[in-house]
Amino acid sequence: MNNFKKQYSILVIGLFVVLSILAVLGSRIGMLGLGIFLVIFSGWWFTRAKYIWLDYQKMYKKTPKNQRSIWNRPSQFAYSISMYIFMPLGLAFGSLFIYLAWYIRS
C-alpha cells in the first residue's frame, strides 16, 4: 500500500509539473488542465483536511522522541494556514486559470 501511495504521489506531482509547463508556454489546454487540477485538489484538500490532520498527530505521537523536533511538531497554526490561506488560494487560482483558458483568445 505504501508503494502505491508513493507512485500515486509521483504521478500527481508529474501531472502538476506538466500542466504548469504547458500553462507557462501559453497553451490553453495547460491553463484549463491546471485550473481543473487546482479546483479538484483544493476541494479534496478541504474534505480530507481534518482526517489528514488527525492522522498526522497520531503519527507524531508514535515517532521516537529523538526524531521529534520543533520543525515536525503538529501545530494548530500550520493547520489554520493551510485551511484558510492555501486552500482558498488554490480555488481562486484554479478558477482564474479556467477563466483565462476559456475566455481569453490568443
N, C-alpha and C positions, 0 to 999 in steps of 0.2 A: 504494500500500500504506500509506503514511504517513497519508493522508486516512482510510482505512478504520480504522486504529488510533485516530485521533482521534475519529471518530464512535462507535466501539465504546466508548471510554473515557467519552464523554459519556453514552451510553446506560446504562452500568453505574453511573455516579455518579448519574444521574437516578433509576434504579430504587432505589438505596440510599436516596436522599432521600425518595422517595415512600413506601417501606416504613417508613422511620423516622418520618415524619409520621403514617402510619396507626397505627403501634405506640404512639406518644405519645398519640394520641387514644383509645386503648383498643381498637382493632379487633383481633379475634383473627386475621383474615387478615393484617393488618400484622405482628403479632408472629410468626406462623408463617412468613410470607414472609421477614421479616428474619432469623429463625433459620436457615432453609434457606439463604438467601443467605450468611450468615456461615460456616456449616459448609462449604458448597461453595467459597467463596472461600478459606477457610483451608486446605482440602485442596489446592486448586490452588496456593496460595502455597507450601505445603510441597513439592509435587512439582516446581515450577519454580524454586525459590529459588536453587539453585546455578547454573543456566543464566542467570538474570537477573543474578546477581552477577558472573559471568564476563563477560557482555556489557557490563555497566556498567564494569568495569575496562578492557576493550578500548576502549570509547568514551572513557574518561577519558584514555587514552594518546594518542588521536587529537586530543584537544582542544588548541587552541593554548595556548601557555604563558601568554599574557596573560589567558586566561579561566579558568585554574585558580586555585583558592583552597582555603583550609582547609575551607570550607563544602561544596564539591562533591567533595572528595577521598574516594575509597573507603577505608573503614576496616573492619577486622575487627570492631570494637566495634559498629558500626551493624548489620552483618550478624547478629551474635550477638543483639543486642537484638530484631531483627525475628523471628528464628527461635525464640528461647527465651522471649520475653515476649509479643509481639504475636500471633503465630500461635496459641499455646495460649489466649490470651485470646479470640480470635475463635471458636475451637472451644467454649470454655466459655460465652461469652455466646450463641452460636448455639444450643447445647444448652439453655441456660436459657430462651431465648425460645420454643423449640419446646415445652419442658415447660410453660411458663406458658400458652401458647396452647392446648395440648391438655388440660391437667388443671384449670386454674383456671376456674371458671364465674363469669361476671359477673352 
